[in-house]
Amino acid sequence: MLGDELRKIRLRAGLSQESLASKAGMSREYLSILECNKKSPTIATLTRICSALGVRTWQVIRRVENRSCRS
């Protein structure tokens, strides 16, 4: 799921939820909700998170799609 992928990328980047949320202009609590797959981000929010992580939005979406196709 998308939240799982965002968490993996964040951890690989060595960022805390607090630091990523600050870079992406959102609260840590909201980022946590997204990472726990309790809500899905808008495209604009996903783009801000991906930009803060230094990855392209389409790459994250492709990873999630590839995982769901294998299931």
Secondary structure, 3 states (H helix, E strand, C coil): CHHHHHHHHHHHCCCCHHHHHHHHCCCHHHHHHHHCCCCCCCHHHHHHHHHHHCCCHHHHHHHHHHHHHHC
